[in-house]
Amino acid sequence: MDLHEEGITMGESSYDVKAIDYGANLFTAEANRIRPKEQLRQFYTQKIGIESRMMEGVSIEEMIERMDRGGFEISLLISTKAGPSGTPYTYHMPYQMVADVVNKYPHRFRGLAGIDPTMGMKGVRELEYGVKNLGFVGAHLYPHWFGLAPDHAKYYPFYAKCIELDVPIEMQIGHCLLYTPDYPLRSVGRPITLDTVACDFPELKLIGIHMGYPWTEEMISVSYKHPNVYIGADAYAPRHWQESFVNYVNTWGQDKVLFGSDFPLLDFERIRREVEELGLRPDAKRKFLRDNAKKVFKL
Amino acid sequence: MAKIIDVSVNFRPHTEVKFYDYMGIRRDAAHPLDPKAYISEMDRLGVAKAGLVANVSANGIGGEVLMTHVDEVAPVVKAHPDRFFGWVGINPLKGMETLRYIDYGIKTLGFKGVHVYPHWFGVPVDDRIYYPIYAKCCELGVPIALQVGTNTPRSGAKCVARPILLDDVAFHFPELKLVGLHIGWPWTHEMTMLARNYENVYIIADAHPPREWEKPLLDYITQKEWINKDGSYKVMWGTDWPVQMLEPSLKEVDELNFPPEIKDRLLGENAIRIMGLDR
């Protein structure tokens, strides 16, 4: 499906660049039935404090309206794998649930294949199925949900498979939060661990999302070093981004950065407004909001 | 009498390694496998088939990689498909290139397994770099054989593959056929313990003269241990030619006086089943 280029108006948005969001979550009532109740209550409601109305579920149509208000053309939807399946604290969002939404609104969404390294070859085959049969454009990984740093051997078959399938993998780098006190997770994703992965797999397109916070400098160094390591800026509101990162986006790292929402953690309209307020150079802004994602995910 | 399969034959000895000096073996006496001569030797001794290894080693860790390419071996296998099958020997350090090489050797050339001499490359066999290789073998449905005992003496390699390092691998890849080469010596008992503990771990009893096979291996093959229910189905005999030669090796196996059905499994039936030679 071709992307819209300049001059296409979407909804109420008047932004000049139609943004591509490299990572958003389905938050429909249907999707939330899969998420653990305590996680919804303690993390989304208490910790993050998203609009209480949203907790009843955000329909796809409402999500699209929100994307329109923020000037987003496309969101990549994550078929999240948050931990091994079969515990009261973890969940897998089925690939098919994401694929159904993408099929219904092919102009607005693409799918990302979640990865659970404990699934071994079954997981590798599912990833292959997601890309080849469901048309997913990349893989997605939450290392902290598995207690294994990104350079752990168990991920390596998945990395090799991403190269074979010619798709990028994005993964949360930096600390992680407490999703529920009953199931604490260690922060295993230091940015420097991606250095190891990139040395072992120079061909692998890696996107460290959440900016590697609080090790953003370390994330910058790894992405600057390796041609195929990118930084994804999401989950933290742009007005809180540290100066050195904004400078990286604006100047020396302008080809190595992508923009995302991590919806519903952050709303499209707000993050777009705040990015516009950063006063980025037009070329750098366009790459950050759109062109880099288009290139990396081959949209 | 069932078919006899010599499961491991090095296609071309890498005479550059210093082992030849240590052993006092003349380098000009070492030669690549002569298929016709080997087949006539096989005929004379009643050996049905042999597994040719496109073997890869190095002149010490970090030294020149000594590679027999699968393309060197493939014409011989192709010319005698009823007498030879191929092993894809690999350099485990080459990342995606290694995976593509395996794909080529198995899918395009029809070789039957993957083969590694880890000690020449200095990286333990449970290291992250091996995991995509194991996954590739699962995908292709072929066994991987790894030398898991001592390294070759006085040749600049070091021991990075005790049998126990396969424990995690066997656990994480239950569908992978993991084969310990060279009996795991001197950790023979560790090797048989692994083969006992995991359905997917096997042993190739080669490189050591059968007259020196130790009690843990013999007891494993004959299922003498009280907790061993299928050891006779999990060991494959081979020569590791030119390290051992067909005639003395077979004679020494005879002299071990295995019950006939167990000897048949050891000498051929297991290789046919595990390596998929009847497919």
Interface residues (C-beta under 8 A of the other chain):
Chain A: G120 M121 V124 D151 H152 A153 K154 Y156 P157 Y159 A160 K161 I163 E164 D200 F201 P202 E203
Chain B: G95 M96 L99 D126 D127 R128 I129 Y130 Y131 P132 Y134 A135 K136 C138 E139 H172 F173 P174 E175
